[in-house]
Amino acid sequence: MAKKQSFGDKVLKQKAESRKMARIVVAEKKENGQFRFRSKMVHQDSLQEEIKAARQA
């Protein structure tokens, strides 16, 4: 049987928070000349700081 899904304030708040996330993909060059890609989920409010930190690294 299927489990009932609750749509209370708690569930709606979690859905709203998950929509405020952004994925950053950072490319790094390895010693052998190939590229490595890392992805990271960050909150939308701290997105600009994470991008600046990734560019400086």
HUKA-V507064 format. One record per residue. N is the residue number from 1. RES is the residue in one small letter. PHI is phi in whole degrees, -180 to 180 (* if undefined). NEAR is the number of other C-alpha atoms within 10 Angstrom. Layout:
# HUKA-V507064
<<N:RES:PHI:NEAR> <N:RES:PHI:NEAR>>
This chain:
# HUKA-V507064
<<1:m:*:3> <2:a:-79:4> <3:k:-83:5> <4:k:-71:6> <5:q:-105:7> <6:s:-94:9> <7:f:-122:9> <8:g:-91:8> <9:d:-63:9> <10:k:-65:9> <11:v:-68:12> <12:l:-66:12> <13:k:-67:11> <14:q:-65:10> <15:k:-65:11> <16:a:-66:10> <17:e:-68:12> <18:s:-70:12> <19:r:-77:10> <20:k:-94:11> <21:m:-100:15> <22:a:-132:15> <23:r:-104:12> <24:i:-110:15> <25:v:-113:13> <26:v:-113:14> <27:a:-102:13> <28:e:-128:14> <29:k:-91:10> <30:k:-85:9> <31:e:-64:7> <32:n:-86:6> <33:g:96:8> <34:q:-83:8> <35:f:-106:12> <36:r:-117:10> <37:f:-113:9> <38:r:-119:10> <39:s:-115:10> <40:k:-146:10> <41:m:-95:11> <42:v:-131:14> <43:h:-74:15> <44:q:-62:15> <45:d:-69:11> <46:s:-103:11> <47:l:-66:15> <48:q:-64:11> <49:e:-66:9> <50:e:-67:15> <51:i:-67:13> <52:k:-63:10> <53:a:-67:9> <54:a:-70:14> <55:r:-71:9> <56:q:-76:6> <57:a:-79:6>>
